[in-house]
Amino acid sequence: MTKYSLRLLVFALVWIGAAASANAQQTPPSPGVAAPPTARIVSSEQQDFATYPLIVDRIAQRGGINGNISATRTVEGALTRITYELADNADIEQAAAGYAQRLGRAGFDIVYDCEADGCGPTFLRASPGYRIDAERFGGRGAKQQYMAAHKADSGGDIYVGIQIAASGPGVVVQVDTLRVKPREIGAIAVNAAQMANDLDTQGRVALYGIFFNTDSTQVKPESRPTLSEIAKLMAERPDLRLLVVGHTDSRGSFDYNIDLSQRRAGAVVNALVTRYGVDTDRLKPWGVGYAVPRASNKSDVGMAENRRVELVVW
């Protein structure tokens, strides 16, 4: 081999290595569970923050995902979405069984799974694959399978939604993975002095340190720092009376959100009365659903800002 040929060979190897490195950088990180070796990635995306409706129950209402919000669990965090095409001879049932096995080996628990009509009569239009790629996931419901899984992790819990569907001669799979970013309670808690200042200057204060599970009215333990500051405020100002107002984002029907926000406001009042000894006559719960937004509900960030509890001078 001449020196010139050797230089060409070295240049080619370096170029191939650089190309491979670039391709590796473009490939998204593991979506929580590996795809079959023969799978081909057809699309992928990543979002640093997303609000994601993970389907955890049968879809039986019209209106797509918004009409079936009670059958979902809202998850917020970093999203990775990858769509695969499997081999032409792939079988949906075998593919689903393979994903379930890999989820189990990776430490996930299946929180919901379904197939065909068992997913519900209106599952298709609410399904994650159809919402992103209706052409590939728009087949008959009998050719669809779905599973949702959860894994506890010290770096933030991981949720996975997998939809498998027949598409032409083959099978297509969408894997959505969200890693929940742990909440920094101290960064969003408001102390009694700040509450008092906002009430004096604006007549209200918005709180983001009171937490509920999806579709639940049970006040989570993470809410205690904020609740204790409200109780401190009430003790320091014995003549103060407050409306406790629940707010939601715009997902789901108007009546549903009015009811949910009212019950959540009532749960906050109940916690303040029973756990912190606040006089019940000084608090009045009220729910307004998504009637008084602070931001546009067209973005994930806006919806997160709209989900809150406010104290209003009464």
N, C-alpha and C positions, 0 to 999 in steps of 0.2 A: 504494500500500500504506500503510495507517495505521500509526501508531507501535505500536498494540496488536498488529496482525498481524505487524509486524516482530519484536516481542518474542517472539511465539509461534514464529516461524520460527527465530530464534536459539536459543530454548530447545530446540526439536525437534532442531536440528543438534547442539547440545551433548550432548543425551541420547543421540542415535544414536552420536556419537563415543565417549561413555563406555561405552555398551553394547558397541561394537566392541572397545574397549580391554580390557574385562573378558573378552570371549570370547577375545581373543588371548592373554590371560594364562592362561586355562584350557587352551588348546591346547598339548600337549606340544611340546618342541623337536624339530627334525628327527630322525627315527629313523635317520639315516645314509644313507637313500636315499628319494627322494620317491615318493609314490604317484601313479598316473595322475590327471589333472585331474578326471575324473568320479567319483573314489572318494569315498565317504561314510564318515566316521569313525563307528563304532558303539560303540566303547569304547576307553579308553586308561587307562594307569596308569604311575606312575613309582615307583621304589624307589631310595633313596640307596645301598643295598648289597644285592646279591643273589648267591647262588651258583647258577649256571645251567648245566645240562647241555646243551651244544650238540651236536646229533647230527652226527657226522662219518663215519658208516659205516652199512652196511645193518643194519636191525633184524630179527633172526631168532629171538630168544629170547622166551619168555613172561615175564610179570611187569612189563610196562610199562617205564618208564624205569629203575627200579631193577634190573630183570632184564637190562638191556642197557647197563649202565654202561660196559662196555669199548668200546662203540660211540659214546661221547660224549667230549667235551673239556670239563672243568669250567672255567668262566670266572667270575671274581668281579669285581664292579664295580657301577657305577650302571646300572640297568635302565630302559629305556623300552619299553613294549609298546603297540602300536596295532593295532586290528582294523578293517579296511575292508570295505565292501561295494562291489563294482564294478557297473557297469551290467548290466541284465538280459541284454543280448546279448553280454556279455563271454565270451571264450574262454580256457580255462585255459592252453593252450599259449602263446597270444599274450601273456597276462598274465605268465607265467613268463619268456618271452623279453624282455619289456619291463623287468622287474625286473633280470634279468641284465645287460642293456645299461646300465641306470642305475647298477648297482653298479660295473661296469667304468669308466664315466665318472667315478665318484666316487673311484676309486683302490683299490677292493676287489679281492681275489683270491678266487675261488670255491674253497673247500676241499672241498666235497662237494655234489652235487646228485643228485636222483633223481626218478622219477615212477612212479606206479602200482605194479605189483608189484615194480619195481626197488628200491623203498624197503625191501622186506622183508615177509615174511608177517605180522609182528606190529607193523608200523610205526604203525598208526593209534593204538592206545592209548598208545604212547610219544610220539606227536607233540606238539609244543608247543601247537598249536591245540586238539587234543582235550583236553589236560590242563586248559585254561582254559575252553573253551567247547565241550563235547561235542555240544551241540545243533547248532551251526553246522558243526563239523568232523567230525561223526560219519558222514559218507557212506562209500560203498564206496571201498576203497583205489585202485581204478582211476581215481577222480576226484580224486586228490591229487597235488600236486607240492611239492617241498621243496628248499631250497638254504641252505647255510651259507657265510658269507663272512668274510674278515678283512682289516683294513687297519691297517698300522703307523702310529702317530701319536705325535708327541712328547708330547702331553698324556695318553697312555695308549692302548694299542691298542684298536681297536673291532672287535667281533664282531657279526654280524647273522645271525639265523635267520629264514627266511621260509617260511611254509606257505601254499599256495594250494589251495582246495578248492571243488568245486561245492556250492552251498547253495540248494536250491529252484530258482527260475528263473535265479539269478545266480551270482556267484562271490564268495567271501569270502577275505580275505587277512589273516594275522596276521604282523606284523613285530616281532620282538624284537631290541632293540639293547642291547649292553652296552659301556660304556666302562670298560676296566680301569684301576683306580687304581694308579699306580706304588707299589711297596712301598718303605717307608722303612726300609732295612736297619738304620740306626743306632738306630731307635726300638724294634726288637724283638730286637736282638742282646744276648746276656748275656755279660759278661766272665768271666774265669777266677775272679776273687775272688767274684763273685755265685754262680757255680756251686758253688764250694767251700763257701760259707756255707749254701746250700740243701741240699747233700749232708750237711753236718755236722748240720744242725738237722732236716731232714725225711727224709733218706736218698735223696732223688731231686731232680731238677731238670727242669722241662719247657722244651723249646727250640722256638721258632717261627721260627728263623732258618735252617733247613735246608729247601731247596726242591727239588721234583721236578715235572716235567711230568705231566699226567694219565696214569695207567696206565703210568708210566715209573719205572724204578729208577735212572736216571742223575741223580746229584747235580748240581744246577745251579751255575754259577759264583757266583751270588749268595750261596751258602752258605759261601763261604770265610771271611768274618769270624768266623762261629760255629765253624767247624771249627778255625780257628787258635787260638781261645780254648780249645777242648777240648784241643788238643795242648799248649798252654801249661800248663793245669791238670795234665795227666798228667806233664809234665816237672817241675813244682814238687812233685808228690806221687808219688814213684817207687813207693810201695807201694800206690797206689790201683788197684783193679780195678773195672771198670764193666760193667753190662749196658747195651747200647744198644737201647732198646725202641721199635719202630715202632707208631704208633697211627693209626687212620683214623676217618672218620665212618661212618654206618650205611648209606650207599647201596651197593647191590650185595649179593651173597650173603655169608654169614658166611665160608664157605671161601675165597671170592675175596679178601676183605679180610685174612684171616689170612695167606694166601700173599703178598699184595702188601706187607703191613707187614713180614713176615719178610725179604723180598728187599730192601726199602728199608733196613731196619736193617743188613743185610749190606753194602749199598752204602756206608753211612756208615762202617762199620768198615773196609771196604776202602780208602776215601779216607783215613782217618786213618793207616792202616798204610803205604800206598804213597806218599802225598804228604807226610805229616808225620812219618813214622818212628816212630809209636807201636808198641810191642811188641804183636804180635797176641795173645799169651797173656794180656794184661791187659784185653781187650775180648771181650764175648760178645754177638752179635746175637740179638734175640728179637722176634717179632711177635705182637701180641695183637689185631689188627684193631680192632673197635669194642667189645671186651669191657670196657674200662676208660674210659668217657667221663668228661670233666670237666664237661660241660654237656649239656643236652638236645639230641638230634639233630632236634628238631622245628622248629628255627629255623636260618636261615642263619648267624647269629652263633655259635650253639652248635656247629654242624658245623665252622665254622672253628676254634673253640677245641679241638675234639677231634682235629683233624689236627695231629699233632705228633710229635716225637721226644723221648723222655725218657732221661736217664741215671740209673741206679739203682746204688747201692753194692752190690758183689758180694762 
